Amino acid sequence: MITLKNIHQAAVQISDTINETPILTSTALSSICRNNMFLKSEHLQKTGSFKIRGATHKVKQAVQDGATYVTAASSGNHGQAVAYISDILGVPATIVVPEDATASKLNAIRDYNGEIEECGTTSAERLPRAKELAAKKNGVFIPPYDDPYIMAGQGTVGMEILKQLDDVDVVVVPIGGGGLISGILTAIKETKPHVKVIGVEPEIANDTHLSLENGIITSIPGTSTIADGLRTSQPGDLTFPIVQKYLDDLVLVSETEIQQALFFILERMKQVIEPSSAVAIAAAMFEKLGVQEKNIACVVSGGNLDVRKLGT
Ligand SMILES: *Cc1c(COP(=O)(O)O)cnc(C)c1O
């Protein structure tokens, strides 16, 4: 398990690379949610998502330990984050992507000078290839969530929320593989245990919900949720025990609710957020949190939206 100390160390190590993102508010959002809403705006983070926090901590550590090459298996925000920080540190990176990855995401990786290798269409094909490449060239494979450095890096979001919002009552966090929420849980429950942390998953990507219910890591078959950052099939071996220990509640949102939340934020707050972030706002908008008149921080985890897909 990671500790608060690990998160403080991460904060120091990544401070020269990442932004302390702002907290945005909206009267319209607060009134529709019947709570005071505060958006922790990681869509305004470098590379467009919080993933740069964990990736920076892990890649910097790998380089300090002598790595001269890194790999990752992701076409999404994690791949962009690893390419970005490797470029800054001057370490070559290969990002193994699915054959059907969208052009906009590949272009972002290329912009950060990441080398792209296409491999299959499933993570079961990509993961071994990324690990194999790393092993061949004396490099390090950078996992997306199930790693203490990644989790500690993501936990800095929780630390910042406590610093920026002294009287926060509830923190709402999207759950994919659980790197983000396990870091945030550690930061919050080991500092201010009375602050509630509620996780959110799409109804059709409810692997952590099922795992909690069963008391053991449970996987789901592939899912096509529009929240593409939350399509992991099961929680991580390292992330799940922290979720089990600390999480106050986990709520589910439908695909329509996710889309409606995203459109509301676009229209009323003029913010471009991606569906994986919109799940947290949807949970508040559709009154799934079970609280009223509280100070709620929603983690807006990223803004890498494929705008060409809007409205289709
Ligand atoms: C990766 C990601 C998540 C989920 O994070 P996990 O650490 O896998 O739980 C949520 N939102 C966005 C935008 C992401 O990129």
The ligand as a MOL file (V3000), in Angstrom:
LIG
                    3D

  0  0  0     0  0            999 V3000
M  V30 BEGIN CTAB
M  V30 COUNTS 15 15 0 0 0
M  V30 BEGIN ATOM
M  V30 1 C -7.2840 7.1190 -16.9640 0
M  V30 2 C -8.4360 8.0210 -16.7890 0
M  V30 3 C -9.4060 7.8250 -15.7840 0
M  V30 4 C -9.3770 6.6250 -14.8600 0
M  V30 5 O -8.2240 6.5900 -14.0580 0
M  V30 6 P -7.7770 5.2320 -13.3500 0
M  V30 7 O -6.5320 5.5840 -12.6380 0
M  V30 8 O -7.5610 4.2130 -14.4380 0
M  V30 9 O -8.8870 4.8240 -12.4550 0
M  V30 10 C -10.4210 8.7480 -15.6450 0
M  V30 11 N -10.5070 9.8080 -16.4690 0
M  V30 12 C -9.6170 10.0450 -17.4410 0
M  V30 13 C -9.7870 11.2510 -18.2920 0
M  V30 14 C -8.5430 9.1690 -17.6370 0
M  V30 15 O -7.6550 9.4150 -18.6110 0
M  V30 END ATOM
M  V30 BEGIN BOND
M  V30 1 1 1 2
M  V30 2 1 2 3
M  V30 3 2 2 14
M  V30 4 1 3 4
M  V30 5 2 3 10
M  V30 6 1 4 5
M  V30 7 1 5 6
M  V30 8 2 6 7
M  V30 9 1 6 8
M  V30 10 1 6 9
M  V30 11 1 10 11
M  V30 12 2 11 12
M  V30 13 1 12 13
M  V30 14 1 12 14
M  V30 15 1 14 15
M  V30 END BOND
M  V30 END CTAB
M  END
